[in-house]
Amino acid sequence: MVVKSTDKIQFKKIPQSAIVRVSGLLPMHYSTGELSVELEVPRKTIILWIKNGLPHTRDKQNHIWVDGRKCAVWIEMMRKSRQNKSGLADDEAFCFHCRKPVKIHYRWMQEVSGRSLLSGKCSQCGCKVNKGVRVGKSQ
């Protein structure tokens, strides 16, 4: 897949180490290397975040600098925007046989280890699919 320079590169989640350590960032500019050490993430992750909108500046030598407080705000915003989002509709589940989200047919609810589980059949291949749901959520 060719990624155009204007396309946003998707990343899965903010690492827990970064979420925990981001509150300790100072109101100063960090290089990508310094920021990766402070947040305990690879430098490539910082570059990926920059491509996804992490606020930064460049000096005359084209070095990248990230403000610590702006980084903290951005990480918190990204964390909250991705929180509790499975990307599946209420009537969908992920089928491991088809390897994609599918509509659930013949749905039923069951309790497993004190948790609610929506089960059913894959609309594509007929295999059993499961999806954890919150109690009281309409399905």
Buried (B, 14 or more C-beta within 10 A) or exposed (E): EEEEEEEEEEBEEBBEEBBEBBEEBEEEBBBBEBBBEBBEBEBEBBBBBBBEEBEBEEEEEEEBBBBBEBBBEBBBEBBEEEEEEEEEEEBBBBBEEBEEBBBBEEBEEEEEEEEBBBBBBBBBEEEEBBBEBEEEEEB
